[in-house]
Amino acid sequence: MKVLVVEDDPSTQLLLRLSLSDRGHRVTTCASAEDAMAIFPTDLFPMIVLDLNLPGMDGLEFCRWVRGQPEGDAPFILIGTGRDHPEDLHQALLAGTNDFLVKPYERHRLQVRLAIAENQIGIITERRRAIQQLQRSQDQLETRVQERTQELAKANDTLLTEIAARKAAEAEKGKLIEELQLALASVKTLRGLLPICSWCHKIRDDSGYWSQLEVYLSEHSHADLSHGICPECARKLKAEVRGQPPGSV
């Protein structure tokens, strides 16, 4: 893993570099907080080993600066201090450090603190990975929910359109049935035996009244009647006009 060492003492800096390199880490060293500030935004360091007493900006100020940067909550910060007063350590924790080590560094104790730091970083890294995976899953779920919601809304619109069309068709069907029923009710038909006079050809209606054939048909049907003369009657009429016996023409 990448480790940033901020230490102004050359011998302590070398000790930290060797100890960390032996543990398989890639080490970048700075002698001041200002130099570290120039490097930090360009790279991500899972671990920062920081001296409390630095020239210029001290370790606590730098720690607070780191925590205020984007992704600044990610690094594990191990601060080294020559003071072990409880108030000093309390202030270090308030500034955002994860652990501290009292100077001068004793090699065995340093190895123990680095091992603890590595274990904590592994837990933090796994936790962040799980959170990121959970966020991706949540984003995918929200996307799917939105897509499904849009699909259901579209299907609902289609269903409403079909229902409206079906209601319109039912209404039209009902209207046609009503019109047909009215038409059937108004249809007049001739049924049964019609009493008709063999001489004047009047027809007797249901009330017992005798009506002209033309009148009866008009009242009991929708037929339009026109008057004419058949060929046989025409011959009879001509014979009568000429004074000849019927059938002689």
DRENLOMI-804298 format. One line per field, with one value per residue (C-alpha): x, y, z. Coordinates in steps of 0.2 Angstrom, whole numbers. Layout:
BEGIN
xx <- c(X,...) .
yy <- c(Y,...) .
zz <- c(Z,...) .
***
This chain:
BEGIN
xx <- c(0,5,11,15,28,29,44,57,70,81,86,68,62,74,69,51,55,65,52,37,47,51,33,30,24,28,34,34,42,40,50,35,17,17,26,14,-1,6,7,-9,-22,-13,-13,-22,-13,-21,-9,0,13,14,26,17,31,34,42,28,11,12,5,-12,-15,-11,-22,-36,-33,-32,-49,-56,-51,-62,-59,-50,-58,-51,-32,-27,-16,-3,4,21,24,37,23,13,2,-16,-22,-10,-16,-34,-31,-23,-38,-50,-39,-43,-29,-33,-18,-2,15,27,44,58,52,57,58,48,34,34,31,17,8,11,3,-12,-13,-13,-27,-37,-34,-40,-56,-59,-55,-67,-80,-79,-79,-95,-103,-98,-105,-121,-123,-121,-134,-145,-142,-146,-162,-168,-164,-174,-188,-189,-189,-202,-213,-212,-217,-232,-237,-236,-246,-259,-260,-263,-276,-285,-285,-292,-305,-310,-311,-321,-333,-335,-339,-351,-360,-360,-367,-381,-385,-387,-397,-409,-410,-414,-427,-435,-435,-442,-456,-460,-461,-478,-482,-497,-501,-515,-531,-537,-556,-557,-573,-574,-583,-575,-560,-561,-552,-560,-548,-546,-559,-572,-571,-570,-556,-549,-535,-523,-527,-526,-509,-502,-507,-501,-484,-471,-475,-477,-492,-493,-508,-508,-519,-515,-516,-532,-541,-535,-543,-559,-559,-556,-570,-582,-577,-580,-596,-589,-591,-577,-563,-567,-553) .
yy <- c(0,18,27,45,49,67,69,82,72,63,48,46,47,34,22,24,22,6,-1,2,-4,-20,-23,-21,-4,10,25,44,55,74,85,97,98,111,99,85,97,98,79,74,79,71,53,43,37,24,27,43,43,60,69,81,94,100,116,128,120,107,89,93,107,96,82,94,99,82,77,92,87,76,58,65,53,38,38,30,43,37,52,52,63,66,71,58,70,64,82,81,64,70,85,73,62,77,83,67,55,36,31,38,32,40,45,41,26,9,-3,-18,-6,3,-14,-18,-1,-3,-20,-13,1,-11,-22,-7,-1,-18,-17,1,-3,-18,-8,6,-8,-15,2,6,-11,-7,10,2,-11,3,14,-2,-5,13,13,-4,3,19,8,-3,11,19,2,1,18,15,-1,8,22,8,-1,16,19,2,4,20,13,-2,10,20,4,-2,15,15,-3,2,17,6,-7,7,14,-4,-7,10,5,-12,-4,7,-6,-10,-27,-36,-52,-65,-65,-48,-47,-39,-35,-44,-31,-14,-21,-12,-20,-22,-17,-24,-11,-17,-2,-4,6,8,-3,11,19,2,-2,16,14,-3,-3,9,5,20,17,24,22,14,2,-16,-22,-32,-17,-6,-17,-18,1,3,-9,0,17,10,1,-16,-32,-35,-46,-42,-30) .
zz <- c(0,-2,14,16,29,35,46,47,57,44,55,60,42,37,51,45,27,30,42,30,15,24,26,8,7,-6,4,0,12,16,28,31,31,17,5,10,6,-12,-14,-5,-18,-32,-24,-12,3,14,28,34,47,54,66,78,79,62,55,50,50,64,63,71,59,44,51,52,34,28,36,27,9,-3,3,17,29,21,27,43,52,64,73,82,97,110,123,131,142,141,135,121,115,117,106,93,93,91,76,67,71,72,83,91,95,108,101,101,91,97,83,90,96,80,71,82,79,60,61,70,57,43,51,54,36,29,39,33,15,16,24,11,-3,5,6,-12,-18,-8,-16,-33,-29,-23,-38,-49,-39,-41,-59,-61,-51,-62,-77,-71,-65,-82,-90,-78,-82,-100,-99,-88,-101,-114,-104,-100,-119,-123,-109,-116,-134,-128,-119,-134,-144,-132,-132,-151,-150,-138,-149,-164,-155,-149,-166,-173,-160,-164,-182,-179,-168,-182,-196,-201,-208,-216,-208,-208,-218,-225,-229,-246,-255,-272,-280,-274,-267,-251,-236,-219,-205,-187,-181,-194,-205,-224,-232,-249,-253,-256,-239,-230,-237,-233,-215,-213,-223,-229,-247,-258,-270,-288,-299,-316,-327,-332,-350,-347,-339,-353,-366,-356,-355,-374,-378,-367,-375,-392,-387,-391,-381,-368,-376,-394,-396) .
***
